Amino acid sequence: MTLSVGEKVIYPSHGPCLIGAVVNKLVGGMSTAFYRLAPIEDSGGELFIPVANVKSSGIRQLLARSEIPKLLSRLGQQAKSTVLPTTARNWKQRATDHAKLLASGSAFDLAEIVESLTEMNETKALAPHDRQALERAKKLLVCEIAEVLGQSKGEAEQQVDKALQVRKAG
């Protein structure tokens, strides 16, 4: 995968990032080329990804605009996860599963976290670690939807909330 300066990509656990210039840094006495990524969500900060490791880093293109309805529809369904049967797993296993899904960088994996924890929250109050996982996954999902559709984060969050309400009503 070749990245271009000015392109927006998804970096797992950080969400949408803007690609800056390729910079060379000395690592172990050798000059190494890095992509400079600026997370869009967080003000300030930079990430440096070795050009040679871009495939294994999990970086991916933003979802296509045509995939957003499918993603929102996924949020509108009852949790049928085989990965996250929230009621059958203890908190430690859930935390491990959530960490894996967050690290995947997939918007559909984020939706799975949001969906399952939202459903769990309807039957009992979430523990702090579950609430944090829900907030983080939802924030990353909203940020990507906002970038793809050219909307504010507030508008994208309303769409996500509306999709979750459809599930609750169904």
C-alpha positions as CSV (number, residue, x, y, z in Angstrom):
1,M,0.0,0.0,0.0
2,T,1.4,3.3,-1.0
3,L,0.2,6.4,0.9
4,S,0.1,9.9,-0.5
5,V,0.7,13.2,1.3
6,G,-2.7,14.8,2.2
7,E,-4.6,11.5,2.0
8,K,-6.8,10.5,5.0
9,V,-6.5,6.9,6.3
10,I,-7.6,5.0,9.4
11,Y,-4.9,4.0,11.8
12,P,-6.1,1.4,14.3
13,S,-7.0,2.7,17.8
14,H,-6.4,6.3,16.6
15,G,-9.1,6.7,13.9
16,P,-8.8,9.0,10.9
17,C,-5.3,10.5,10.3
18,L,-4.0,12.9,7.7
19,I,-0.8,11.7,6.0
20,G,2.0,14.2,6.1
21,A,5.4,14.1,4.5
22,V,7.7,11.1,4.5
23,V,10.5,11.9,6.9
24,N,13.8,10.1,7.5
25,K,15.0,9.4,11.0
26,L,18.1,7.7,12.3
27,V,17.1,4.4,14.0
28,G,20.0,2.2,15.2
29,G,22.4,4.2,13.1
30,M,20.5,3.6,9.9
31,S,18.3,6.1,8.1
32,T,14.7,4.9,8.0
33,A,11.8,6.5,6.1
34,F,8.6,7.1,8.1
35,Y,5.1,8.3,7.2
36,R,4.1,11.2,9.4
37,L,0.4,10.8,10.5
38,A,-1.6,13.5,12.2
39,P,-4.6,12.1,14.0
40,I,-7.7,14.2,13.0
41,E,-9.6,13.6,16.2
42,D,-6.9,14.7,18.7
43,S,-5.5,18.1,18.5
44,G,-1.7,17.9,18.2
45,G,0.5,14.9,18.2
46,E,2.0,12.9,15.5
47,L,2.5,9.2,14.7
48,F,5.5,7.9,12.7
49,I,4.9,4.6,10.8
50,P,7.9,3.1,9.0
51,V,7.2,3.0,5.3
52,A,8.5,-0.6,5.1
53,N,5.9,-1.7,7.8
54,V,2.8,0.1,6.4
55,K,1.1,-3.2,5.4
56,S,1.5,-4.8,8.8
57,S,0.6,-1.7,10.7
58,G,-3.2,-2.1,10.0
59,I,-3.5,1.2,8.2
60,R,-6.5,1.2,5.9
61,Q,-8.4,3.5,3.6
62,L,-11.5,5.3,5.0
63,L,-14.8,3.4,4.3
64,A,-16.4,4.2,1.0
65,R,-19.4,6.5,1.3
66,S,-21.5,3.6,0.0
67,E,-20.5,1.5,3.0
68,I,-21.9,3.9,5.7
69,P,-25.6,2.7,5.3
70,K,-24.4,-0.9,5.7
71,L,-22.5,0.1,8.8
72,L,-25.4,2.0,10.3
73,S,-27.7,-0.9,9.5
74,R,-25.3,-3.2,11.3
75,L,-25.8,-1.0,14.4
76,G,-29.5,-1.3,14.1
77,Q,-29.5,-5.1,14.5
78,Q,-29.7,-7.1,17.7
79,A,-26.2,-8.2,18.9
80,K,-25.6,-11.6,17.2
81,S,-21.8,-11.6,17.8
82,T,-19.9,-14.8,18.0
83,V,-16.9,-12.9,19.1
84,L,-18.6,-10.9,21.9
85,P,-21.3,-12.9,23.6
86,T,-21.2,-10.2,26.4
87,T,-23.5,-12.1,28.8
88,A,-21.5,-15.3,28.5
89,R,-18.0,-13.9,29.2
90,N,-16.5,-12.5,32.3
91,W,-15.2,-8.9,32.3
92,K,-11.6,-9.9,31.7
93,Q,-12.4,-11.9,28.6
94,R,-14.6,-9.0,27.3
95,A,-11.8,-6.6,27.8
96,T,-9.4,-8.8,25.8
97,D,-12.0,-9.2,23.1
98,H,-12.6,-5.5,22.9
99,A,-8.9,-4.7,22.8
100,K,-8.5,-7.1,19.8
101,L,-11.5,-5.5,18.0
102,L,-10.2,-2.0,18.6
103,A,-6.8,-2.9,17.4
104,S,-8.2,-4.4,14.2
105,G,-9.0,-0.9,12.9
106,S,-12.2,-2.2,11.2
107,A,-15.3,0.1,11.4
108,F,-17.4,-3.0,11.5
109,D,-15.5,-4.3,14.5
110,L,-16.0,-1.0,16.2
111,A,-19.7,-1.3,15.5
112,E,-19.7,-4.7,17.1
113,I,-18.3,-3.3,20.3
114,V,-20.8,-0.4,20.3
115,E,-23.7,-2.7,19.5
116,S,-22.9,-5.3,22.1
117,L,-22.1,-2.9,24.9
118,T,-25.1,-0.8,24.2
119,E,-27.3,-3.9,24.4
120,M,-25.5,-4.9,27.7
121,N,-26.0,-1.4,29.1
122,E,-29.8,-1.8,28.6
123,T,-29.9,-4.7,31.1
124,K,-27.3,-3.5,33.7
125,A,-25.0,-0.6,34.3
126,L,-21.7,-1.0,32.6
127,A,-18.5,-1.4,34.6
128,P,-16.0,1.5,34.1
129,H,-13.8,-0.6,31.7
130,D,-16.8,-1.5,29.5
131,R,-18.0,2.1,29.5
132,Q,-14.6,3.3,28.4
133,A,-14.5,0.6,25.6
134,L,-18.0,1.7,24.5
135,E,-17.0,5.4,24.5
136,R,-13.7,4.8,22.6
137,A,-15.3,2.6,20.0
138,K,-18.2,5.0,19.4
139,K,-15.8,8.0,19.2
140,L,-13.7,6.3,16.6
141,L,-16.8,5.2,14.6
142,V,-18.3,8.7,14.7
143,C,-15.1,10.3,13.6
144,E,-14.8,8.0,10.6
145,I,-18.4,8.5,9.6
146,A,-18.0,12.3,9.9
147,E,-14.9,12.2,7.7
148,V,-16.4,10.0,5.0
149,L,-19.7,12.0,4.9
150,G,-18.2,15.4,5.4
151,Q,-20.3,16.0,8.4
152,S,-19.7,17.4,11.9
153,K,-19.1,14.8,14.6
154,G,-22.4,15.9,16.2
155,E,-24.3,15.0,13.0
156,A,-22.5,11.7,12.7
157,E,-23.1,10.8,16.3
158,Q,-26.9,11.5,15.8
159,Q,-26.9,9.0,12.9
160,V,-25.2,6.4,15.1
161,D,-27.6,7.1,18.0
162,K,-30.5,6.8,15.6
163,A,-29.3,3.5,14.3
164,L,-29.0,2.2,17.9
165,Q,-32.5,3.4,18.6
166,V,-33.8,1.4,15.7
167,R,-32.3,-1.7,17.2
168,K,-33.8,-0.9,20.6
169,A,-37.3,-0.3,19.1
170,G,-37.1,-3.5,17.0
